[in-house]
């Protein structure tokens, strides 16, 4: 089997891909994401993940490349990483008491055979009605700044979430069930 490359330095994606028992190398993509592109959020997630894979593919000609991109959507509004406490507070106020979608686009690219699959997996997340104090305390925790949508379900942010419908691993950044299913089409059998 050819070498697999994870085109992401995300510790969560690295941890998730390792759960499948695959040997892989991590290579950072230098792709510049543009969240303002005029396309549906589902298409945007797949498009951004493909851009990350293509960026890494320039240097690796006989590999399988896996990339992903995740963000949160409310209606037609896309929320990436807030990066500042002010932006995190604004996002959390908007999604309080709402059902949001976590979209994770992923791409598998065979650079030798020029075969590419890009898909988007949607998971619904039911956010509880948040008080101003809960939002302020959560933002102070620091957990929200580098997470799409300003929260993370595998930490303190679990207390913000009433219910999840769909792929939990997709929320963490790599939808393992769908990824494994698509990897079979590239000759990678996991179980």
C-alpha positions in Angstrom: 0.0 0.0 0.0 1.2 3.5 -0.9 2.1 5.9 1.8 -0.8 7.9 3.3 -0.5 11.6 4.0 -2.7 13.6 6.3 -2.8 17.1 4.9 -3.5 18.7 8.3 -1.5 19.5 11.4 -4.7 19.4 13.5 -3.9 17.2 16.6 -7.6 16.0 16.6 -7.5 14.8 13.0 -4.1 13.1 13.6 -5.6 11.3 16.6 -8.8 10.3 14.8 -6.9 9.0 11.7 -4.7 7.0 14.1 -7.8 5.4 15.6 -8.3 3.6 12.2 -4.9 1.9 12.7 -3.5 3.4 9.5 0.2 4.4 9.2 0.4 7.9 7.8 2.6 11.0 7.6 1.5 14.5 8.6 2.2 17.3 6.1 0.9 20.8 6.6 -1.0 22.3 3.7 -0.2 25.9 2.8 -3.7 26.3 1.2 -5.3 29.7 2.0 -8.9 29.1 2.9 -11.5 31.6 1.6 -14.7 31.2 3.6 -16.4 34.0 1.6 -16.6 32.0 -1.7 -20.1 32.1 -3.2 -21.2 28.5 -2.9 -23.5 26.4 -0.7 -21.9 25.6 2.7 -21.8 21.8 1.8 -20.0 22.5 -1.4 -17.7 25.0 0.3 -16.6 22.4 2.9 -15.7 19.9 0.2 -14.0 22.6 -2.0 -11.8 23.8 0.9 -10.8 20.2 1.8 -9.9 19.5 -1.8 -7.8 22.7 -2.0 -5.8 21.5 1.0 -5.2 18.1 -0.7 -4.2 19.7 -4.0 -1.7 22.0 -2.2 0.1 19.0 -0.6 -0.2 16.9 -3.8 2.2 19.2 -5.6 5.0 17.6 -3.7 3.8 14.0 -3.4 3.2 12.2 -6.7 2.7 8.5 -5.5 0.6 8.9 -2.4 -2.9 8.9 -0.9 -3.7 12.3 0.6 -6.4 12.8 3.1 -7.6 16.3 4.0 -10.5 17.9 5.8 -12.2 21.1 6.6 -14.9 21.8 9.2 -17.1 24.7 10.2 -20.4 25.4 11.8 -23.4 26.7 9.9 -26.6 28.5 11.1 -29.0 29.1 8.2 -26.7 30.4 5.5 -24.1 31.9 8.0 -20.8 30.1 8.2 -18.8 30.2 11.4 -15.1 29.3 11.3 -12.7 29.8 14.2 -13.4 33.0 16.1 -9.8 33.7 17.2 -10.8 36.6 19.5 -13.0 36.6 22.7 -15.2 39.2 21.1 -15.9 37.2 18.0 -16.4 34.0 20.1 -19.0 35.8 22.2 -20.8 37.1 19.2 -21.0 33.6 17.6 -22.2 31.9 20.9 -24.9 34.5 21.2 -26.1 33.8 17.7 -26.2 30.0 18.1 -27.7 30.0 21.6 -30.8 27.9 21.7 -30.5 27.0 18.0 -29.8 23.9 16.0 -26.6 24.3 14.0 -24.9 22.1 11.4 -21.3 21.0 11.7 -20.1 20.4 8.2 -16.9 18.5 7.6 -15.7 18.2 4.1 -13.0 15.6 3.4 -11.0 14.7 0.3 -9.1 11.5 -0.5 -6.7 12.0 -3.4 -4.7 9.3 -5.2 -1.8 11.4 -6.7 -0.6 8.4 -8.8 -3.9 7.5 -10.5 -5.4 11.0 -10.3 -8.5 9.7 -8.5 -10.2 12.2 -6.2 -13.3 11.9 -3.9 -14.5 14.9 -2.0 -17.6 14.6 0.3 -19.2 16.6 3.1 -20.8 15.1 6.2 -23.4 17.0 8.1 -24.0 16.6 11.8 -26.8 18.5 13.6 -25.9 20.0 17.0 -28.7 21.3 19.3 -27.3 24.1 21.4 -29.0 24.9 24.7 -30.2 28.4 25.5 -27.1 30.1 26.9 -27.1 32.8 29.6 -24.7 35.8 29.2 -22.8 34.4 32.2 -22.4 31.0 30.6 -21.2 32.5 27.4 -18.7 34.8 29.2 -17.4 31.9 31.4 -17.0 29.6 28.4 -15.2 32.2 26.4 -12.9 32.9 29.4 -12.0 29.2 29.5 -10.1 29.8 26.2 -11.6 26.7 24.6 -13.7 28.6 22.1 -11.1 30.6 20.3 -9.6 28.1 17.9 -12.7 25.9 17.3 -15.1 26.2 14.4 -18.3 27.8 15.7 -16.7 28.9 18.9 -17.2 25.6 20.8 -15.9 22.1 21.1 -18.0 19.1 22.1 -15.2 17.0 23.6 -14.4 19.5 26.3 -16.2 22.0 28.5 -18.3 22.9 25.5 -20.1 19.5 25.9 -22.2 21.4 28.5 -23.5 23.7 25.8 -24.9 20.9 23.7 -28.3 19.3 24.4 -28.2 16.7 21.6 -26.2 15.6 18.5 -27.7 13.9 15.4 -25.1 12.4 13.1 -21.4 11.7 13.1 -19.7 12.6 16.4 -16.3 12.1 14.8 -17.2 14.6 12.0 -17.7 17.2 14.7 -14.2 16.5 15.9 -12.9 17.0 12.4 -12.8 13.7 10.6 -16.0 11.6 9.9 -14.5 8.2 10.4 -17.4 6.0 9.1 -17.6 7.9 5.8 -13.9 8.2 5.5 -13.3 4.4 5.9 -16.1 3.7 3.4 -14.5 5.9 0.8 -11.0 4.6 1.5 -12.1 1.2 0.4 -12.6 2.6 -3.1 -8.8 3.4 -3.0 -8.0 -0.2 -1.9 -7.5 0.7 1.8 -9.4 -1.9 3.9 -9.5 -1.1 7.6 -11.6 -4.0 8.9 
